[in-house]
Amino acid sequence: SYPDVVLKQLLAASRRGIGIEAVLERGQEGDNVSRDNAATAARLRDGGIRVCMDAPERTTHAKVFVIDRRYLFVGSHNLTQSALKYNHEVSVLIDSPTLAEEAIRYLRSICP
């Protein structure tokens, strides 16, 4: 599946010692987003990736990955089959240590 390809690449990068941090939407309890993102978060955490789920009373629709304190990957998609294969989603990969550090500060303000 598309999510498995992305997850395998993130986990392989983590095993190579590349630091990765992520924030995922928690969703509403019992819905598909909640279930899928919780499973994704567990797999990422098991692979040594710092993952934060947003607060239940807030919606963080942006999905953010900071890779090696250099790359910033920001998008609207969840790591689900439907989001990666069928939905119209937008993501950007930015090579900027400065913006990556700003994103880390932002992520840690959401999830200290």
C-alpha positions as CSV (number, residue, x, y, z in Angstrom):
1,S,0.0,0.0,0.0
2,Y,1.1,3.6,-0.4
3,P,1.2,4.3,3.3
4,D,3.5,1.3,3.8
5,V,5.9,2.6,1.2
6,V,6.2,6.0,3.0
7,L,6.4,4.4,6.4
8,K,9.1,2.0,5.3
9,Q,11.2,4.8,4.0
10,L,10.8,6.9,7.1
11,L,11.7,3.9,9.3
12,A,14.7,3.1,7.2
13,A,15.9,6.7,7.5
14,S,15.4,6.5,11.2
15,R,17.5,3.3,11.4
16,R,20.3,5.1,9.5
17,G,20.3,7.7,12.3
18,I,18.4,10.4,10.6
19,G,16.3,12.3,13.1
20,I,12.6,12.6,12.2
21,E,9.8,14.3,14.1
22,A,6.1,14.2,13.2
23,V,2.8,15.6,14.2
24,L,-0.4,13.8,13.1
25,E,-4.0,14.6,13.6
26,R,-5.7,12.7,16.4
27,G,-9.2,12.9,14.8
28,Q,-12.4,12.1,16.6
29,E,-12.4,9.0,18.7
30,G,-13.6,6.0,16.7
31,D,-13.3,7.6,13.3
32,N,-11.1,6.4,10.5
33,V,-8.6,9.2,10.8
34,S,-8.2,8.5,14.5
35,R,-7.7,4.8,14.0
36,D,-5.4,5.1,11.0
37,N,-3.2,7.9,12.4
38,A,-2.9,6.1,15.8
39,A,-1.7,3.0,14.0
40,T,0.7,5.1,11.9
41,A,2.0,6.8,15.0
42,A,2.6,3.5,16.8
43,R,4.7,2.2,13.8
44,L,6.7,5.4,13.7
45,R,7.3,5.4,17.4
46,D,8.4,1.8,17.3
47,G,11.0,2.8,14.8
48,G,12.4,5.6,17.0
49,I,10.6,8.5,15.4
50,R,9.2,11.2,17.7
51,V,5.5,11.5,17.0
52,C,2.9,13.8,18.5
53,M,-0.8,13.6,18.1
54,D,-2.6,16.9,18.4
55,A,-4.9,17.6,21.4
56,P,-8.4,16.1,21.2
57,E,-10.0,19.5,21.5
58,R,-7.9,20.9,18.6
59,T,-7.5,19.9,14.9
60,T,-4.1,20.1,13.4
61,H,-4.9,19.5,9.8
62,A,-1.3,20.1,8.6
63,K,0.8,17.1,8.6
64,V,4.5,18.0,9.4
65,F,7.7,16.0,9.3
66,V,11.1,17.4,10.1
67,I,13.9,15.3,8.8
68,D,17.5,15.6,10.0
69,R,16.8,19.1,11.3
70,R,17.2,20.2,7.6
71,Y,14.2,19.0,5.6
72,L,10.7,20.1,6.3
73,F,7.8,18.1,4.7
74,V,4.4,19.8,5.2
75,G,1.2,18.7,3.7
76,S,-2.5,18.2,4.1
77,H,-2.5,14.4,3.6
78,N,-2.8,11.7,6.2
79,L,-0.6,8.6,5.7
80,T,-3.6,6.6,4.5
81,Q,-4.3,4.7,1.3
82,S,-7.1,7.1,0.4
83,A,-5.1,10.2,1.0
84,L,-2.0,9.0,-0.8
85,K,-3.8,7.4,-3.8
86,Y,-7.2,9.0,-4.3
87,N,-7.6,12.4,-2.6
88,H,-6.4,15.7,-4.0
89,E,-3.7,16.6,-1.5
90,V,-0.8,19.0,-1.4
91,S,2.6,18.6,0.2
92,V,5.9,20.4,0.0
93,L,9.4,19.4,0.7
94,I,11.6,22.3,1.8
95,D,15.4,22.1,2.2
96,S,16.0,24.7,4.9
97,P,17.7,24.2,8.2
98,T,16.3,27.5,9.4
99,L,12.7,26.6,8.5
100,A,13.2,23.1,9.9
101,E,14.2,24.7,13.3
102,E,11.2,27.0,13.2
103,A,9.0,23.9,12.5
104,I,10.6,22.1,15.5
105,R,9.8,25.0,17.8
106,Y,6.2,25.0,16.4
107,L,5.8,21.2,16.9
108,R,7.2,21.4,20.4
109,S,4.7,24.2,21.2
110,I,2.0,21.8,20.3
111,C,3.6,18.8,21.9
112,P,6.3,19.7,24.4
